[in-house]
Each structure stands twice: as C-alpha cells, then as structure tokens.
Amino acid sequence: MTKRRIDPAEGMAALRAWREREERGVDADRTVVVTAVRFTLEEIGALHPGRSVEVRVPPAGAVQILPGATHRRGTPPAVVETDARTWLSLATGLLTWEEAVSSGRVAASGQRTDLAPYLPLV
C-alpha cells in the first residue's frame, strides 16, 4: 500500500487550484503542481495497490500500482510515463486515456499499461 505523505485535504486543495488555473489557461505555481501530482499518485497507489506497473511523472514522482508480478530493482517491465499537465488532466477527467495515448502525451510500455479503467481519479 502506498504510504501517504500528503494530507488528503491539502492534496485536494492543490488539485482544485491546479484545475481552476488550467481551465482559465493560466499556469499554476510549481508547488501547487508538484503537490497535486504527488497527491494523485498516492491516490492511484492507494486505490490500486501493487507493484507490477510503474507510473512516472518526472520530476514530481512515481508510484507502483496494480497486483501481479512484483518489481524490485532496475527498470520495471511495465512503465507509464507522462508530464505533470497530462497526468493531472487524466486524473481529473479533463483528458481521456485514449486521447493522451493517441496524441503521444503518454509513453506506455509493457503489459497492463492501459490505465483507462483506473482514470479519472477524482
């Protein structure tokens, strides 16, 4: 299970602040973005625990999710990587998984890297 480091109230506040700015076309502060990304990574880890797929949003963070083959060292066999804006858009439902993949905004390799059933988070 993913260990919580961000208070859920603080994480939701950062996510709301990011979304409000995104909808107005204004860039959010880096602190808001990083907090929102880390919170949503913790959230997907808590909702879908496991170690078979690694979700990376550099430089903000990464989490391993979904049950199955356990990964311990080196590059995991299944990796999903994207930028902060794309990840937060997926987490909040502003962007669908299919849109993100088809536009090249998500790099996904390995088995079980289709996260469409697990998104949006909020």
C-alpha positions as MATLAB code, in Angstrom:
seq = 'MTKRRIDPAEGMAALRAWREREERGVDADRTVVVTAVRFTLEEIGALHPGRSVEVRVPPAGAVQILPGATHRRGTPPAVVETDARTWLSLATGLLTWEEAVSSGRVAASGQRTDLAPYLPLV';
ca = [
       0.000    0.000    0.000;
       1.212    3.481   -0.827;
       2.292    5.487    2.187;
       0.518    8.833    2.408;
       2.792   11.831    2.680;
       0.342   14.500    1.595;
      -2.700   15.247    3.694;
      -5.770   14.488    1.539;
      -7.276   17.924    2.264;
      -4.042   19.624    1.147;
      -3.846   17.397   -1.923;
      -7.430   18.114   -2.962;
      -6.882   21.851   -2.431;
      -3.820   21.742   -4.711;
      -5.733   19.739   -7.301;
      -8.623   22.225   -7.256;
      -6.190   25.154   -7.540;
      -4.445   23.493  -10.492;
      -7.723   22.738  -12.253;
      -9.075   26.274  -11.758;
      -5.910   27.743  -13.272;
      -5.897   25.162  -16.078;
      -9.479   25.999  -17.029;
      -8.533   29.711  -17.171;
      -5.418   28.964  -19.237;
      -3.064   30.160  -16.509;
      -0.033   28.150  -15.348;
      -0.182   27.038  -11.719;
       2.709   27.548   -9.306;
       5.247   24.730   -9.314;
       4.450   23.925   -5.663;
       0.758   23.512   -6.484;
       1.546   21.278   -9.471;
       4.001   19.065   -7.564;
       1.626   18.696   -4.619;
      -1.285   17.828   -6.908;
       0.786   15.282   -8.858;
       2.172   13.609   -5.750;
      -1.272   13.502   -4.175;
      -2.850   11.881   -7.239;
      -0.002    9.375   -7.494;
      -0.589    8.475   -3.854;
      -4.303    8.216   -4.590;
      -3.919    5.808   -7.518;
      -1.473    3.787   -5.416;
      -3.962    3.569   -2.565;
      -6.877    2.672   -4.853;
      -4.954    0.137   -6.970;
      -2.111   -1.236   -4.832;
       0.555   -3.488   -6.266;
       3.974   -3.414   -7.851;
       3.514   -4.548  -11.430;
       3.164   -1.184  -13.233;
       5.177    1.937  -12.505;
       3.548    5.310  -13.189;
       6.134    8.084  -13.590;
       5.518   11.832  -13.672;
       9.013   13.324  -13.632;
      10.286   15.170  -11.765;
       7.372   15.134   -9.310;
       7.201   11.431   -8.519;
       6.418    7.841   -9.347;
       4.326    5.049   -7.896;
       3.965    1.333   -8.469;
       0.420    0.045   -8.849;
      -1.665   -2.994   -9.739;
      -1.240   -6.515   -8.406;
       0.774   -9.039  -10.353;
       4.452   -9.698  -10.904;
       6.394   -7.785   -8.264;
       9.139   -5.459   -9.383;
      12.050   -4.640   -7.076;
      15.136   -3.362   -8.973;
      16.018   -1.670  -12.250;
      13.505   -0.688  -14.900;
      10.112   -2.290  -14.308;
       8.630   -4.457  -17.085;
       5.599   -2.138  -17.326;
       6.045    1.650  -17.266;
       3.720    4.571  -17.904;
       5.351    7.996  -18.141;
       3.931   11.440  -18.797;
       4.307   15.092  -17.864;
       2.531   16.794  -14.957;
      -0.117   18.607  -17.018;
      -1.110   15.421  -18.858;
      -1.186   13.372  -15.649;
      -3.357   15.893  -13.819;
      -5.646   16.193  -16.848;
      -6.047   12.407  -16.829;
      -6.567   12.285  -13.060;
      -9.305   14.914  -13.180;
     -11.054   13.740  -16.342;
     -10.098   16.737  -18.490;
      -8.351   14.285  -20.838;
      -9.143   10.656  -21.626;
      -6.539    7.907  -21.669;
      -7.221    7.289  -25.356;
      -6.700   10.979  -26.217;
      -3.449   11.103  -24.250;
      -2.025    7.957  -25.846;
      -3.088    8.791  -29.410;
      -1.588   12.285  -29.153;
       1.714   10.934  -27.817;
       1.362   12.642  -24.457;
       1.775    9.307  -22.632;
       4.532    6.751  -23.124;
       3.378    3.287  -22.066;
       5.394    0.102  -22.462;
       4.839   -3.406  -21.207;
       1.775   -5.360  -20.217;
      -1.135   -3.881  -18.269;
      -0.201   -0.279  -19.037;
      -3.674    0.708  -20.244;
      -4.791    2.875  -17.324;
      -8.169    3.805  -18.870;
     -10.104    1.652  -16.350;
      -8.446    3.465  -13.429;
      -8.841    7.067  -14.580;
     -10.101    9.647  -13.799;
      -9.323    9.510  -10.097;
     -11.438   12.461   -8.976;
];
